[in-house]
Amino acid sequence: MDKSKEKKKYNSYNSIVIKRIKEKMGLSTQFIHQSLRGDRTSETSETVKLEYARILAEVEKTLSNN
């Protein structure tokens, strides 16, 4: 086993945004994470990606105003 391989980099997602999408769309957190990673390619997955970006932008804008 070659130890020189790089470890897989995991993305960290904003848990507040994940919870908001879960409540709004009624999806599991696992499905939301898979959609954001690109493991899922359905219309719902594309909607999840767009919603995540939109909500995250709102959260960041709110935090930067303070």
PyMOL Python script that loads the backbone (N, CA, C, O; Angstrom):
from pymol import cmd

cmd.read_pdbstr("""\
ATOM      1  N   MET A   1       0.840  -1.174   0.000  1.00  0.00           N
ATOM      2  CA  MET A   1       0.000   0.000   0.000  1.00  0.00           C
ATOM      3  C   MET A   1       0.886   1.239   0.000  1.00  0.00           C
ATOM      4  O   MET A   1       1.781   1.383   0.832  1.00  0.00           O
ATOM      5  N   ASP A   2       0.624   2.105  -0.926  1.00  0.00           N
ATOM      6  CA  ASP A   2       1.426   3.313  -1.079  1.00  0.00           C
ATOM      7  C   ASP A   2       0.910   4.407  -0.151  1.00  0.00           C
ATOM      8  O   ASP A   2      -0.238   4.836  -0.264  1.00  0.00           O
ATOM      9  N   LYS A   3       1.752   4.849   0.753  1.00  0.00           N
ATOM     10  CA  LYS A   3       1.364   5.862   1.737  1.00  0.00           C
ATOM     11  C   LYS A   3       1.474   7.283   1.180  1.00  0.00           C
ATOM     12  O   LYS A   3       1.061   8.235   1.842  1.00  0.00           O
ATOM     13  N   SER A   4       2.017   7.436  -0.012  1.00  0.00           N
ATOM     14  CA  SER A   4       2.217   8.769  -0.558  1.00  0.00           C
ATOM     15  C   SER A   4       0.954   9.354  -1.191  1.00  0.00           C
ATOM     16  O   SER A   4       0.951  10.515  -1.599  1.00  0.00           O
ATOM     17  N   LYS A   5      -0.114   8.565  -1.277  1.00  0.00           N
ATOM     18  CA  LYS A   5      -1.355   9.069  -1.864  1.00  0.00           C
ATOM     19  C   LYS A   5      -1.945  10.155  -0.972  1.00  0.00           C
ATOM     20  O   LYS A   5      -1.890  10.085   0.256  1.00  0.00           O
ATOM     21  N   GLU A   6      -2.503  11.148  -1.625  1.00  0.00           N
ATOM     22  CA  GLU A   6      -3.122  12.225  -0.863  1.00  0.00           C
ATOM     23  C   GLU A   6      -4.481  11.776  -0.349  1.00  0.00           C
ATOM     24  O   GLU A   6      -5.168  10.978  -0.985  1.00  0.00           O
ATOM     25  N   LYS A   7      -4.854  12.296   0.798  1.00  0.00           N
ATOM     26  CA  LYS A   7      -6.149  11.975   1.361  1.00  0.00           C
ATOM     27  C   LYS A   7      -7.228  12.720   0.594  1.00  0.00           C
ATOM     28  O   LYS A   7      -6.996  13.799   0.048  1.00  0.00           O
ATOM     29  N   LYS A   8      -8.398  12.127   0.566  1.00  0.00           N
ATOM     30  CA  LYS A   8      -9.522  12.767  -0.086  1.00  0.00           C
ATOM     31  C   LYS A   8      -9.944  13.974   0.735  1.00  0.00           C
ATOM     32  O   LYS A   8     -10.129  13.877   1.949  1.00  0.00           O
ATOM     33  N   LYS A   9     -10.096  15.109   0.068  1.00  0.00           N
ATOM     34  CA  LYS A   9     -10.492  16.325   0.751  1.00  0.00           C
ATOM     35  C   LYS A   9     -12.019  16.343   0.861  1.00  0.00           C
ATOM     36  O   LYS A   9     -12.727  16.197  -0.136  1.00  0.00           O
ATOM     37  N   TYR A  10     -12.504  16.521   2.067  1.00  0.00           N
ATOM     38  CA  TYR A  10     -13.935  16.577   2.283  1.00  0.00           C
ATOM     39  C   TYR A  10     -14.365  18.027   2.407  1.00  0.00           C
ATOM     40  O   TYR A  10     -13.709  18.836   3.064  1.00  0.00           O
ATOM     41  N   ASN A  11     -15.477  18.338   1.766  1.00  0.00           N
ATOM     42  CA  ASN A  11     -16.022  19.684   1.864  1.00  0.00           C
ATOM     43  C   ASN A  11     -16.810  19.816   3.149  1.00  0.00           C
ATOM     44  O   ASN A  11     -17.456  18.866   3.590  1.00  0.00           O
ATOM     45  N   SER A  12     -16.758  20.973   3.738  1.00  0.00           N
ATOM     46  CA  SER A  12     -17.595  21.216   4.901  1.00  0.00           C
ATOM     47  C   SER A  12     -18.722  22.144   4.455  1.00  0.00           C
ATOM     48  O   SER A  12     -18.491  23.151   3.785  1.00  0.00           O
ATOM     49  N   TYR A  13     -19.911  21.795   4.832  1.00  0.00           N
ATOM     50  CA  TYR A  13     -21.075  22.558   4.443  1.00  0.00           C
ATOM     51  C   TYR A  13     -21.681  23.208   5.675  1.00  0.00           C
ATOM     52  O   TYR A  13     -21.571  22.679   6.781  1.00  0.00           O
ATOM     53  N   ASN A  14     -22.312  24.337   5.485  1.00  0.00           N
ATOM     54  CA  ASN A  14     -22.941  25.074   6.563  1.00  0.00           C
ATOM     55  C   ASN A  14     -24.153  24.291   7.055  1.00  0.00           C
ATOM     56  O   ASN A  14     -25.107  24.081   6.305  1.00  0.00           O
ATOM     57  N   SER A  15     -24.118  23.860   8.316  1.00  0.00           N
ATOM     58  CA  SER A  15     -25.184  23.010   8.854  1.00  0.00           C
ATOM     59  C   SER A  15     -26.508  23.756   8.966  1.00  0.00           C
ATOM     60  O   SER A  15     -27.571  23.143   8.865  1.00  0.00           O
ATOM     61  N   ILE A  16     -26.460  25.061   9.171  1.00  0.00           N
ATOM     62  CA  ILE A  16     -27.693  25.844   9.248  1.00  0.00           C
ATOM     63  C   ILE A  16     -28.408  25.819   7.899  1.00  0.00           C
ATOM     64  O   ILE A  16     -29.629  25.673   7.838  1.00  0.00           O
ATOM     65  N   VAL A  17     -27.647  25.962   6.829  1.00  0.00           N
ATOM     66  CA  VAL A  17     -28.224  25.945   5.489  1.00  0.00           C
ATOM     67  C   VAL A  17     -28.775  24.555   5.172  1.00  0.00           C
ATOM     68  O   VAL A  17     -29.845  24.431   4.577  1.00  0.00           O
ATOM     69  N   ILE A  18     -28.049  23.518   5.566  1.00  0.00           N
ATOM     70  CA  ILE A  18     -28.504  22.148   5.342  1.00  0.00           C
ATOM     71  C   ILE A  18     -29.838  21.919   6.044  1.00  0.00           C
ATOM     72  O   ILE A  18     -30.762  21.356   5.457  1.00  0.00           O
ATOM     73  N   LYS A  19     -29.941  22.356   7.301  1.00  0.00           N
ATOM     74  CA  LYS A  19     -31.192  22.192   8.051  1.00  0.00           C
ATOM     75  C   LYS A  19     -32.333  22.948   7.399  1.00  0.00           C
ATOM     76  O   LYS A  19     -33.457  22.448   7.343  1.00  0.00           O
ATOM     77  N   ARG A  20     -32.058  24.143   6.908  1.00  0.00           N
ATOM     78  CA  ARG A  20     -33.090  24.949   6.253  1.00  0.00           C
ATOM     79  C   ARG A  20     -33.613  24.254   4.999  1.00  0.00           C
ATOM     80  O   ARG A  20     -34.821  24.227   4.762  1.00  0.00           O
ATOM     81  N   ILE A  21     -32.713  23.695   4.200  1.00  0.00           N
ATOM     82  CA  ILE A  21     -33.117  22.978   2.992  1.00  0.00           C
ATOM     83  C   ILE A  21     -33.910  21.731   3.364  1.00  0.00           C
ATOM     84  O   ILE A  21     -34.903  21.404   2.714  1.00  0.00           O
ATOM     85  N   LYS A  22     -33.474  21.039   4.408  1.00  0.00           N
ATOM     86  CA  LYS A  22     -34.170  19.838   4.864  1.00  0.00           C
ATOM     87  C   LYS A  22     -35.605  20.168   5.250  1.00  0.00           C
ATOM     88  O   LYS A  22     -36.532  19.456   4.864  1.00  0.00           O
ATOM     89  N   GLU A  23     -35.792  21.254   6.016  1.00  0.00           N
ATOM     90  CA  GLU A  23     -37.131  21.652   6.433  1.00  0.00           C
ATOM     91  C   GLU A  23     -37.974  22.117   5.244  1.00  0.00           C
ATOM     92  O   GLU A  23     -39.151  21.773   5.136  1.00  0.00           O
ATOM     93  N   LYS A  24     -37.366  22.895   4.362  1.00  0.00           N
ATOM     94  CA  LYS A  24     -38.095  23.483   3.242  1.00  0.00           C
ATOM     95  C   LYS A  24     -38.518  22.443   2.205  1.00  0.00           C
ATOM     96  O   LYS A  24     -39.646  22.472   1.715  1.00  0.00           O
ATOM     97  N   MET A  25     -37.615  21.533   1.876  1.00  0.00           N
ATOM     98  CA  MET A  25     -37.875  20.591   0.790  1.00  0.00           C
ATOM     99  C   MET A  25     -38.267  19.197   1.276  1.00  0.00           C
ATOM    100  O   MET A  25     -38.716  18.371   0.482  1.00  0.00           O
ATOM    101  N   GLY A  26     -38.105  18.931   2.562  1.00  0.00           N
ATOM    102  CA  GLY A  26     -38.473  17.627   3.095  1.00  0.00           C
ATOM    103  C   GLY A  26     -37.557  16.502   2.657  1.00  0.00           C
ATOM    104  O   GLY A  26     -38.002  15.372   2.456  1.00  0.00           O
ATOM    105  N   LEU A  27     -36.280  16.811   2.511  1.00  0.00           N
ATOM    106  CA  LEU A  27     -35.295  15.817   2.071  1.00  0.00           C
ATOM    107  C   LEU A  27     -34.424  15.392   3.240  1.00  0.00           C
ATOM    108  O   LEU A  27     -34.348  16.080   4.258  1.00  0.00           O
ATOM    109  N   SER A  28     -33.768  14.252   3.084  1.00  0.00           N
ATOM    110  CA  SER A  28     -32.846  13.797   4.120  1.00  0.00           C
ATOM    111  C   SER A  28     -31.521  14.549   3.988  1.00  0.00           C
ATOM    112  O   SER A  28     -31.156  15.011   2.906  1.00  0.00           O
ATOM    113  N   THR A  29     -30.821  14.659   5.097  1.00  0.00           N
ATOM    114  CA  THR A  29     -29.527  15.341   5.058  1.00  0.00           C
ATOM    115  C   THR A  29     -28.535  14.554   4.199  1.00  0.00           C
ATOM    116  O   THR A  29     -27.663  15.144   3.561  1.00  0.00           O
ATOM    117  N   GLN A  30     -28.665  13.246   4.181  1.00  0.00           N
ATOM    118  CA  GLN A  30     -27.783  12.424   3.358  1.00  0.00           C
ATOM    119  C   GLN A  30     -27.967  12.762   1.876  1.00  0.00           C
ATOM    120  O   GLN A  30     -26.988  12.912   1.145  1.00  0.00           O
ATOM    121  N   PHE A  31     -29.219  12.880   1.438  1.00  0.00           N
ATOM    122  CA  PHE A  31     -29.490  13.215   0.040  1.00  0.00           C
ATOM    123  C   PHE A  31     -28.954  14.607  -0.292  1.00  0.00           C
ATOM    124  O   PHE A  31     -28.417  14.826  -1.378  1.00  0.00           O
ATOM    125  N   ILE A  32     -29.099  15.541   0.637  1.00  0.00           N
ATOM    126  CA  ILE A  32     -28.616  16.901   0.410  1.00  0.00           C
ATOM    127  C   ILE A  32     -27.095  16.899   0.260  1.00  0.00           C
ATOM    128  O   ILE A  32     -26.565  17.540  -0.648  1.00  0.00           O
ATOM    129  N   HIS A  33     -26.392  16.189   1.137  1.00  0.00           N
ATOM    130  CA  HIS A  33     -24.929  16.106   1.043  1.00  0.00           C
ATOM    131  C   HIS A  33     -24.501  15.429  -0.257  1.00  0.00           C
ATOM    132  O   HIS A  33     -23.549  15.872  -0.899  1.00  0.00           O
ATOM    133  N   GLN A  34     -25.190  14.369  -0.648  1.00  0.00           N
ATOM    134  CA  GLN A  34     -24.856  13.681  -1.892  1.00  0.00           C
ATOM    135  C   GLN A  34     -25.083  14.590  -3.093  1.00  0.00           C
ATOM    136  O   GLN A  34     -24.317  14.558  -4.056  1.00  0.00           O
ATOM    137  N   SER A  35     -26.124  15.392  -3.036  1.00  0.00           N
ATOM    138  CA  SER A  35     -26.410  16.319  -4.126  1.00  0.00           C
ATOM    139  C   SER A  35     -25.323  17.378  -4.239  1.00  0.00           C
ATOM    140  O   SER A  35     -24.869  17.695  -5.338  1.00  0.00           O
ATOM    141  N   LEU A  36     -24.912  17.920  -3.107  1.00  0.00           N
ATOM    142  CA  LEU A  36     -23.883  18.953  -3.109  1.00  0.00           C
ATOM    143  C   LEU A  36     -22.533  18.414  -3.563  1.00  0.00           C
ATOM    144  O   LEU A  36     -21.755  19.132  -4.190  1.00  0.00           O
ATOM    145  N   ARG A  37     -22.252  17.145  -3.247  1.00  0.00           N
ATOM    146  CA  ARG A  37     -21.000  16.506  -3.679  1.00  0.00           C
ATOM    147  C   ARG A  37     -21.015  16.186  -5.162  1.00  0.00           C
ATOM    148  O   ARG A  37     -19.960  16.072  -5.786  1.00  0.00           O
ATOM    149  N   GLY A  38     -22.218  16.040  -5.736  1.00  0.00           N
ATOM    150  CA  GLY A  38     -22.323  15.687  -7.149  1.00  0.00           C
ATOM    151  C   GLY A  38     -22.603  14.218  -7.370  1.00  0.00           C
ATOM    152  O   GLY A  38     -22.557  13.751  -8.508  1.00  0.00           O
ATOM    153  N   ASP A  39     -22.896  13.468  -6.301  1.00  0.00           N
ATOM    154  CA  ASP A  39     -23.206  12.050  -6.442  1.00  0.00           C
ATOM    155  C   ASP A  39     -24.596  11.828  -7.029  1.00  0.00           C
ATOM    156  O   ASP A  39     -24.866  10.773  -7.603  1.00  0.00           O
ATOM    157  N   ARG A  40     -25.466  12.801  -6.890  1.00  0.00           N
ATOM    158  CA  ARG A  40     -26.823  12.728  -7.421  1.00  0.00           C
ATOM    159  C   ARG A  40     -26.973  13.759  -8.523  1.00  0.00           C
ATOM    160  O   ARG A  40     -26.396  14.844  -8.452  1.00  0.00           O
ATOM    161  N   THR A  41     -27.762  13.412  -9.556  1.00  0.00           N
ATOM    162  CA  THR A  41     -27.868  14.303 -10.705  1.00  0.00           C
ATOM    163  C   THR A  41     -29.309  14.571 -11.129  1.00  0.00           C
ATOM    164  O   THR A  41     -29.536  15.008 -12.257  1.00  0.00           O
ATOM    165  N   SER A  42     -30.278  14.327 -10.268  1.00  0.00           N
ATOM    166  CA  SER A  42     -31.675  14.542 -10.624  1.00  0.00           C
ATOM    167  C   SER A  42     -32.011  16.033 -10.611  1.00  0.00           C
ATOM    168  O   SER A  42     -31.190  16.863 -10.223  1.00  0.00           O
ATOM    169  N   GLU A  43     -33.240  16.359 -11.045  1.00  0.00           N
ATOM    170  CA  GLU A  43     -33.687  17.750 -11.001  1.00  0.00           C
ATOM    171  C   GLU A  43     -33.704  18.264  -9.572  1.00  0.00           C
ATOM    172  O   GLU A  43     -33.332  19.407  -9.309  1.00  0.00           O
ATOM    173  N   THR A  44     -34.136  17.415  -8.653  1.00  0.00           N
ATOM    174  CA  THR A  44     -34.175  17.798  -7.243  1.00  0.00           C
ATOM    175  C   THR A  44     -32.774  18.127  -6.749  1.00  0.00           C
ATOM    176  O   THR A  44     -32.590  19.080  -5.993  1.00  0.00           O
ATOM    177  N   SER A  45     -31.793  17.351  -7.169  1.00  0.00           N
ATOM    178  CA  SER A  45     -30.405  17.596  -6.770  1.00  0.00           C
ATOM    179  C   SER A  45     -29.922  18.946  -7.275  1.00  0.00           C
ATOM    180  O   SER A  45     -29.238  19.679  -6.560  1.00  0.00           O
ATOM    181  N   GLU A  46     -30.277  19.266  -8.499  1.00  0.00           N
ATOM    182  CA  GLU A  46     -29.888  20.564  -9.056  1.00  0.00           C
ATOM    183  C   GLU A  46     -30.567  21.698  -8.298  1.00  0.00           C
ATOM    184  O   GLU A  46     -29.962  22.746  -8.070  1.00  0.00           O
ATOM    185  N   THR A  47     -31.817  21.493  -7.908  1.00  0.00           N
ATOM    186  CA  THR A  47     -32.532  22.488  -7.108  1.00  0.00           C
ATOM    187  C   THR A  47     -31.869  22.663  -5.754  1.00  0.00           C
ATOM    188  O   THR A  47     -31.758  23.783  -5.255  1.00  0.00           O
ATOM    189  N   VAL A  48     -31.425  21.557  -5.151  1.00  0.00           N
ATOM    190  CA  VAL A  48     -30.738  21.617  -3.857  1.00  0.00           C
ATOM    191  C   VAL A  48     -29.472  22.453  -3.975  1.00  0.00           C
ATOM    192  O   VAL A  48     -29.198  23.281  -3.105  1.00  0.00           O
ATOM    193  N   LYS A  49     -28.698  22.252  -5.034  1.00  0.00           N
ATOM    194  CA  LYS A  49     -27.463  23.009  -5.236  1.00  0.00           C
ATOM    195  C   LYS A  49     -27.747  24.504  -5.354  1.00  0.00           C
ATOM    196  O   LYS A  49     -27.046  25.325  -4.762  1.00  0.00           O
ATOM    197  N   LEU A  50     -28.771  24.847  -6.116  1.00  0.00           N
ATOM    198  CA  LEU A  50     -29.125  26.255  -6.285  1.00  0.00           C
ATOM    199  C   LEU A  50     -29.616  26.866  -4.976  1.00  0.00           C
ATOM    200  O   LEU A  50     -29.241  27.987  -4.635  1.00  0.00           O
ATOM    201  N   GLU A  51     -30.447  26.141  -4.250  1.00  0.00           N
ATOM    202  CA  GLU A  51     -30.962  26.623  -2.964  1.00  0.00           C
ATOM    203  C   GLU A  51     -29.828  26.811  -1.967  1.00  0.00           C
ATOM    204  O   GLU A  51     -29.797  27.802  -1.236  1.00  0.00           O
ATOM    205  N   TYR A  52     -28.900  25.864  -1.937  1.00  0.00           N
ATOM    206  CA  TYR A  52     -27.770  25.961  -1.011  1.00  0.00           C
ATOM    207  C   TYR A  52     -26.973  27.228  -1.293  1.00  0.00           C
ATOM    208  O   TYR A  52     -26.633  27.974  -0.375  1.00  0.00           O
ATOM    209  N   ALA A  53     -26.681  27.463  -2.558  1.00  0.00           N
ATOM    210  CA  ALA A  53     -25.900  28.648  -2.920  1.00  0.00           C
ATOM    211  C   ALA A  53     -26.653  29.924  -2.563  1.00  0.00           C
ATOM    212  O   ALA A  53     -26.056  30.875  -2.057  1.00  0.00           O
ATOM    213  N   ARG A  54     -27.952  29.952  -2.819  1.00  0.00           N
ATOM    214  CA  ARG A  54     -28.747  31.145  -2.540  1.00  0.00           C
ATOM    215  C   ARG A  54     -28.820  31.433  -1.038  1.00  0.00           C
ATOM    216  O   ARG A  54     -28.604  32.565  -0.606  1.00  0.00           O
ATOM    217  N   ILE A  55     -29.124  30.403  -0.251  1.00  0.00           N
ATOM    218  CA  ILE A  55     -29.255  30.579   1.197  1.00  0.00           C
ATOM    219  C   ILE A  55     -27.906  30.913   1.819  1.00  0.00           C
ATOM    220  O   ILE A  55     -27.823  31.760   2.709  1.00  0.00           O
ATOM    221  N   LEU A  56     -26.847  30.250   1.354  1.00  0.00           N
ATOM    222  CA  LEU A  56     -25.507  30.521   1.885  1.00  0.00           C
ATOM    223  C   LEU A  56     -25.106  31.969   1.621  1.00  0.00           C
ATOM    224  O   LEU A  56     -24.502  32.612   2.479  1.00  0.00           O
ATOM    225  N   ALA A  57     -25.440  32.485   0.437  1.00  0.00           N
ATOM    226  CA  ALA A  57     -25.126  33.874   0.118  1.00  0.00           C
ATOM    227  C   ALA A  57     -25.867  34.819   1.061  1.00  0.00           C
ATOM    228  O   ALA A  57     -25.310  35.825   1.502  1.00  0.00           O
ATOM    229  N   GLU A  58     -27.122  34.496   1.369  1.00  0.00           N
ATOM    230  CA  GLU A  58     -27.895  35.318   2.300  1.00  0.00           C
ATOM    231  C   GLU A  58     -27.270  35.301   3.700  1.00  0.00           C
ATOM    232  O   GLU A  58     -27.156  36.340   4.351  1.00  0.00           O
ATOM    233  N   VAL A  59     -26.874  34.124   4.146  1.00  0.00           N
ATOM    234  CA  VAL A  59     -26.268  33.989   5.469  1.00  0.00           C
ATOM    235  C   VAL A  59     -24.962  34.779   5.542  1.00  0.00           C
ATOM    236  O   VAL A  59     -24.732  35.511   6.504  1.00  0.00           O
ATOM    237  N   GLU A  60     -24.120  34.634   4.542  1.00  0.00           N
ATOM    238  CA  GLU A  60     -22.845  35.352   4.523  1.00  0.00           C
ATOM    239  C   GLU A  60     -23.047  36.857   4.453  1.00  0.00           C
ATOM    240  O   GLU A  60     -22.314  37.615   5.088  1.00  0.00           O
ATOM    241  N   LYS A  61     -24.044  37.294   3.679  1.00  0.00           N
ATOM    242  CA  LYS A  61     -24.340  38.713   3.576  1.00  0.00           C
ATOM    243  C   LYS A  61     -24.791  39.254   4.932  1.00  0.00           C
ATOM    244  O   LYS A  61     -24.374  40.339   5.338  1.00  0.00           O
ATOM    245  N   THR A  62     -25.640  38.502   5.632  1.00  0.00           N
ATOM    246  CA  THR A  62     -26.124  38.913   6.944  1.00  0.00           C
ATOM    247  C   THR A  62     -24.972  38.980   7.946  1.00  0.00           C
ATOM    248  O   THR A  62     -24.887  39.923   8.732  1.00  0.00           O
ATOM    249  N   LEU A  63     -24.107  38.003   7.920  1.00  0.00           N
ATOM    250  CA  LEU A  63     -22.989  37.987   8.859  1.00  0.00           C
ATOM    251  C   LEU A  63     -21.974  39.088   8.574  1.00  0.00           C
ATOM    252  O   LEU A  63     -21.355  39.620   9.496  1.00  0.00           O
ATOM    253  N   SER A  64     -21.807  39.425   7.322  1.00  0.00           N
ATOM    254  CA  SER A  64     -20.829  40.464   6.986  1.00  0.00           C
ATOM    255  C   SER A  64     -21.347  41.855   7.313  1.00  0.00           C
ATOM    256  O   SER A  64     -20.555  42.783   7.478  1.00  0.00           O
ATOM    257  N   ASN A  65     -22.662  42.017   7.409  1.00  0.00           N
ATOM    258  CA  ASN A  65     -23.238  43.322   7.740  1.00  0.00           C
ATOM    259  C   ASN A  65     -23.071  43.672   9.206  1.00  0.00           C
ATOM    260  O   ASN A  65     -23.145  44.845   9.573  1.00  0.00           O
ATOM    261  N   ASN A  66     -22.848  42.684  10.044  1.00  0.00           N
ATOM    262  CA  ASN A  66     -22.726  42.942  11.491  1.00  0.00           C
ATOM    263  C   ASN A  66     -21.376  43.364  11.849  1.00  0.00           C
ATOM    264  O   ASN A  66     -21.100  43.620  13.021  1.00  0.00           O
TER     265      ASN A  66
END
""", "prot")
cmd.dss("prot")
cmd.show_as("cartoon", "prot")
cmd.util.cbc("prot")
cmd.orient("prot")
